């Protein structure tokens, strides 16, 4: 059976017969494209930026613990879209009454839908290698997009300043208590030296004995610092282990709205997060990751149930990070234990030298050593207290 190939004349004949259909289809496609394009509401975006200075919150050389590492811009980027900041933004936008309390569980449930809608309009990102965070708001109304971007930026600024002021107050109160204890201990040591001087003549001490007293004071100070570091690490390990074993989603969800309150559960307050990084970059990185994951989980639980796959995934990442931190803490404890053993050996050697002194000289040297240690501690705390007063009086807003 013969086969024929299509020629140009065949295509021309078909086109002449079907050109009306072809043009109709093309016209319909164009018409529908125009109609659907106009039916889709336009979306407008507005952006604001905040600059986060990487300075210490208290100005006292103490790491931020409660609300974490303000050095981490990624963490702060998450904070901007967290419940406390959005609650403040909602008040600025008139979505939430000024009388509403962020700490109230009833209020949180009442405005959860409004804040979830507000959160869906906001995205944050760090601008390159800078310390600037970009806040982008998207809405069908250009005015609303602009207002949301500005409101969230100002809400974050207020939240940051409030957190820093509150922490400065807490640090000051803590130092006040320690300063009072140190002052009593120093007065006690001074009275003991005075009583010894009144009871009998001051025994003369040669240069070697004086050097031994100085060394004993130094070793005791270093030993106290090392033992305190070990104690803090053990406490943090226990808190991390408790957090690892606990998946109290109900408590986390209840506390999700109380991120700016003083009465929080251990999980939400994040008091279990590292308080002792010792400038260790590895621990600092893990600590920042843990904070960021915890913020993500809190935001997730504020709007979704704990069975949500995203909540489970974040919790699993938290568990993995805790395991890594526990391993790092074990290494740190081992190193500090070796340092403590060396200091104990040095202390035993110095104590042996001091025991060779006559009884009166040994007693006198012990009193002088105690007095010197308390003087150094009191001087240090007095300096920190003055810094705390300055920090409280003029907390610098880093945003």
KANOR-V588789 format. One record per helix or strand of 3 or more residues. SS is the DSSP state (A for helix, B for strand). FROM is the first residue (numbers start at 1). LEN is the number of residues. If there is no record, write none. Layout:
# KANOR-V588789
ss=SS from=FROM len=LEN
ss=SS from=FROM len=LEN
This chain:
# KANOR-V588789
ss=A from=8 len=32
ss=B from=44 len=8
ss=A from=73 len=8
ss=A from=83 len=11
ss=A from=105 len=16
ss=B from=122 len=5
ss=B from=132 len=8
ss=A from=142 len=58
ss=A from=207 len=39
ss=A from=249 len=10
ss=A from=266 len=4
ss=A from=281 len=23
ss=A from=309 len=47
ss=A from=359 len=35
